[in-house]
Amino acid sequence: MRAHWKTGKQRQPIEADMYEPISVAPISHTLFRRRLLQQGGYATILAAISLLLGTSGFVAFAHEKWLDAFLNASMLLGGMGPVGDLGPPAGKLFGGLYALYAGLVFLIVAGLLVAPVFHHVLHRFHLEGKEG
């Protein structure tokens, strides 16, 4: 059993308690900033791990130097595409698979950063609709 985030009463965990329910007023600006920083931290960790995996993969499969591998991995994560020749077929295969992975990471990072703002705005609009 877990305590409810606002009331402190014990209850069974049914859903994630990341966002406040619609029946509760929106959180303060301080807590909202903390939530944004937490989501930004998750996004940064995901991007850093993905960059490390991509750089290592380009070194291993495309036989690139570390700096060139870092450039290719960061360009793919940023949505730009690889720079230069990817070398042997294994490098090209890794580059294609990593490009697909990087596209998903881009969407996940965007979702992590936008979700708190979107929830906060929708929560405020819902409360204004109830009052008016």
N, C-alpha and C positions, 0 to 999 in steps of 0.2 A: 504494500500500500504506500501511496505517496501523498504528500500534503499538496493541496491546491495552491497555486501560485499566489492567489490574493487572499483567500479566507483562512488558509492554514489547516482546514479540515482534512482529515484523512479520507482518501478515496482510491479506488482502483484506477490504474493508468489505462485510459481508453484511447487517448490520442496524444500527440506531441503537445507539450505545453509551451512551445516556443512563442506563440502569439496569443494575446489575450482574446477571450471569447467576445462575441458581439454584445453580450449582456453586460459587459463591464466597460467602463469609460477607458478611452485610450491612455496609454502610458505617458509619463512625463517626458519632457524633452531630454532630460539627462539619461533616462533609461532608454529612450529611443536612440540617442547617440551611442550608448553602450552596445545596443543591439546592432547598429550599423558597423561599429568597430569589430564586433564579434564576427559578423558575416564577412566583413572585409578580411579578417584574419583567416577564416576558412578558405576564402577565395585565393588569398596569397599563398597559403600552404599548398593548395591544389595546383596552382600555377607553378610554384617552385619545384614540386615533385615531378610534375609533367615536363618541365624544362630539363631537369636532371635526367629523367628517363630518355627524353628525346636526344639530348646531347650524347649520352652514353650509347644509345642505339646507333646514332650516326657514326660514332667512332668505331664501334664494333662491326657494323654491317656495311657501311659505305667507305670505311677506311679513311675517314677524314681526320684532320688535325682537330684538336679540342676547340680552338677558336672558330674554325669553319663549321664544326658540328654545332656549337652554341648558336652561331648565326642562323643556320638552317632550322634548328629547333625553335628558336625564338620567332623567326619569320613565320613558320607554320602555325605556332600558337597564336600569333597576332593576326592570322588570316591572310597573309601576303603570299605565301608559297615559297618553295625552296629556292636557294640561290646557287646557281652553277650546276655542274654535272654531279649526279649521285653515285657515280662509279659502277660497280658490278651489279648484277641483277638482284642480289640480296639487299643492297643499299636502296635500289629502286623500290623493291617490295616493302622494305621497312619504311621508306619515305611515304609511300601511298597509304600504308596502314596507320602511320603516325599522323598523317594529314587528316584521316577520318577521325582518329582519336582527338586530335587538336580541335577539330570543329565541335565535337561534343563538349570538350572542356570549355571552349569559348562560350557555348550556350549555358553550361552549368554555372560558370563564373558570373555571367550576366544575370542569371536567375538569382544567384546568391546575393548580388548587390542590389537588385531591383525589388526583390520580394518584400523586404521590410518597409520600403517607401510605399509600394503599392498597397500593402495591407494597411498601413497607417492612413493613407488617403481614403481608401474605401471605408475604413472604420469611421473616420470623421464624417464622410458623406452620409453614412447610414445613421449616425446620431443626429445630424442636422435634419434628415428626413423625418425622424421620429418627433423632433421638437416642433417642426414647422408644419 
